[in-house]
Amino acid sequence: MKDQKIILFVLLSVVGLCAPAPRLVKDSSSSAIYLIIDGKKSWIQNPQSFSTLIDSFDNVTVIADASIYPNGPDIDQNAQLI
């Protein structure tokens, strides 16, 4: 039992050090969709950019106020996943 607690503690410690996964958000008062990376919001400028990078609106989370995130670089039609 003691070994299991140590392994769990190490696992939780490592997970806590990882950066959160990027996420998609939409401000409830706007049509703008943002990709949150490293705690900054990057505006996806147009539908073409969105469809090039993202395959579904299912993962977009509506939030009350996107201004809680500082601005990152905008994402335009030339963006690519690498």
Secondary structure, 3 states (H helix, E strand, C coil): CHHHHHHHHHHHHHHHHCCCCCEEEEECCCCCEEEEECCEEEEECCHHHHHHHCCCHHHEEEECCHHHCCECCCECCCCCCC
